[in-house]
Amino acid sequence: MLLRRSPHFRSASLKVAAVFLLCILAISGIAQDKKVSKPVQHKMTAIEVVAPQSGEDFYEVTFRRSQRHYRLGSKAPAKYVKLLRESARKHTPVTVWRAGEESDIIEKVER
């Protein structure tokens, strides 16, 4: 005996299939690798290191040959601030690490 499928059954099957497909697409979208930026380092000479203003949580640092302003967290090690100020005063380069090429946040400073 053949079972006959009613129109209601067919409609419900299509809805379940559509929901299943949407779930699969959503999961695959979440699981895709996002572009993860790699830390970058550059030798740069500081021009100016501005202390945090009221309400700000970062030093603003300007480097020679860069039109961008970079930020160093106010809770960063004092050694980093000292090295950047020394770089500006003596016109000597320091190695600066940032989270990625597009980042303006200074993560680490070394001589």
C-alpha positions in Angstrom: 0.0 0.0 0.0 1.4 3.3 -1.1 1.2 6.2 1.3 0.0 9.3 -0.2 1.5 12.5 1.0 -0.9 15.3 1.7 -0.2 18.9 0.6 0.1 19.8 4.3 2.9 17.2 4.7 4.7 18.6 1.6 4.5 22.2 2.9 5.8 21.2 6.3 8.7 19.3 4.8 9.7 22.4 2.8 9.6 24.5 5.9 11.8 22.1 7.8 14.2 21.9 4.9 14.4 25.7 4.7 15.1 26.0 8.4 17.7 23.3 8.2 19.4 25.0 5.3 19.4 28.4 7.1 21.0 26.7 10.2 23.7 25.2 8.1 24.5 28.5 6.4 24.6 30.3 9.7 26.9 27.8 11.3 29.2 27.8 8.3 29.3 31.6 8.4 30.3 31.6 12.0 32.9 28.9 11.5 34.7 30.7 8.7 38.2 31.9 9.5 38.2 35.6 10.0 41.1 37.6 8.9 43.5 37.6 11.9 46.1 40.3 11.8 49.6 39.4 12.7 51.6 41.5 15.1 53.9 43.9 13.4 57.1 45.6 14.5 58.8 48.7 13.1 61.9 50.7 13.9 60.6 54.2 14.4 61.8 57.5 15.9 59.4 59.3 18.2 58.8 63.0 17.8 56.4 63.6 20.6 54.9 61.7 23.5 51.8 63.4 25.0 50.7 62.3 28.5 47.1 61.2 28.9 44.6 64.1 29.2 41.8 64.0 31.7 39.4 61.2 30.9 41.8 59.5 28.5 43.5 56.1 29.0 46.4 56.4 26.7 49.6 58.4 25.7 49.5 59.8 22.2 52.7 59.2 20.3 53.8 60.7 17.1 56.7 59.2 15.0 58.9 60.6 12.3 57.9 59.5 8.8 54.3 58.6 9.9 51.2 60.7 9.5 49.4 58.7 12.1 49.1 59.1 15.8 49.6 56.0 17.9 48.4 55.2 21.3 50.1 53.6 24.3 47.9 52.6 27.2 48.4 54.6 30.4 48.9 51.4 32.3 51.7 50.3 30.0 55.1 49.7 31.7 56.8 53.0 32.6 59.8 51.6 30.7 57.9 52.0 27.4 57.1 55.7 28.1 60.8 56.3 29.1 62.1 54.7 25.9 59.7 56.7 23.7 60.6 60.0 25.4 64.3 59.2 25.1 63.7 58.4 21.4 62.1 61.8 20.9 64.8 63.6 22.9 67.9 61.9 21.4 66.4 61.3 17.9 67.1 57.6 18.1 64.9 54.8 16.8 63.1 52.2 19.0 61.3 49.0 18.0 57.6 49.3 18.3 55.2 46.4 18.2 51.5 46.8 17.3 48.7 44.3 17.0 48.5 44.6 13.2 49.3 46.8 10.3 46.0 48.7 10.7 46.3 49.0 14.5 47.3 52.3 16.2 47.8 50.6 19.6 51.4 50.2 20.7 51.8 46.9 22.5 55.5 46.8 23.2 58.5 49.1 22.9 62.2 48.1 22.9 65.5 49.7 22.3 
